[in-house]
Amino acid sequence: MKKIISLILILFIVTGVNIETSFFAWGQTSAELINREIKELNEDIDGQRDKIKNIQKKQEEYSEAIKKAQSEKSSLNNQLAIMDNRLAKAQLDIEIVEERISRSELEIKKTDLEISNQNKELEKEKSHISNVFKLIQKKDQVTALEILLLNNSLADFLSQVRYLEDINESIGESIDNLEKIKRNLEKEKKELDEKNVQLASLKKELLENRNKLAAEKENKTYLLDQVNRSEGEFQKLLSQAKKEQEDASAEIASMEKLVRAKLAKLEGDELSFNDSGMIWPVPKNTITAYFHDPDYPFRNIFEHPAIDIRAGQETPLKAAASGYVARAKYGSGGSYGYIMLIHGDGVSTVYGHASKIFVAEDEYVTQGQIIGLSGGLPGTPGAGRLTTGPHLHFEVRLNGIPVDPLSYLP
């Protein structure tokens, strides 16, 4: 019987030490491989970051070149230089997003590895606890008297007991490690989710930039087709476009005053607009020019008082808010066509490059109602003298003064 008990105790001591040592060696080898891969990924991420910095530097150079050209007297060569720089900058926009996507994918891969590493640590701690419990069960089958009889001295007995106490303490430490690993896993999984959302956003931005590049190429092609590389034709086109915009702006301001004066004389519910914010007049898409956009191709002719939303020819135009139709001008012969709506609280909206109009002046329209079709295709009704391709020119005015539409759109 004594021999059997001695054998159990020897196995208990030896097995406990060997399991921990071998498992530690396996975990160390696995961790080293993962850490090496993580280190390599970090180096790749740093390389992507440097590439992005270089591209951003080139973007700044093109932006400065555009500003310089815009400050000079308008000429065909000058306008082509602006467009060439915008094309180059748009191409860089694509490249920088592609680099960010690449970096984001590397960061996702790195986080996946870290999660895998944490899961292995988790399994290691679970296995360790399981092995300790098995050894404790073996220990519980041997009485203190039997252990005392098997040892040559009281010191050996106390050493044996102390070892068992240490094993018990290791369970508490392993549980603490489990909780710590669990917290790390939850944190890293959250970071992974955020990076995946960021990646999806970057891919959407990449698509928008590619659409913007296509629009820039169309603008340059159209300009060259219109002027046939003749400086005289270009100056004539600029003069016509400038006059057209000035006439439209004056007409819009005049009509707004006239219609608001008319509405002020009305009584009852007709003056109640009850709008709860605006909606996008066309499906939310690529914005090719912003309000007072410093990169607007024809900024040296007039300030851009709207946002240009990329929209295919004859896309349905929806009223951004309920209101009265103050002006519905059909652009015959390729002249500028637009619809103007008067809303409550001194707000009005203008829908430029309308190719078709479905409403009449003084008519009341509701939010979301289709009021016409978009245009902008060169040479088509409503496009205007100097269009930049199919899109909606969308203005928001407050007390007659143009303001940024993005402040009103959801």
Helices and strands as residue ranges (DSSP letters): H 2-71, H 76-140, H 144-150, H 154-227, H 231-264, G 268-271, E 287-289, E 307-310, E 316-318, E 323-329, G 332-334, E 338-342, E 347-352, E 354-357, E 364-365, E 370-374, E 391-398, E 401-403, G 405-407
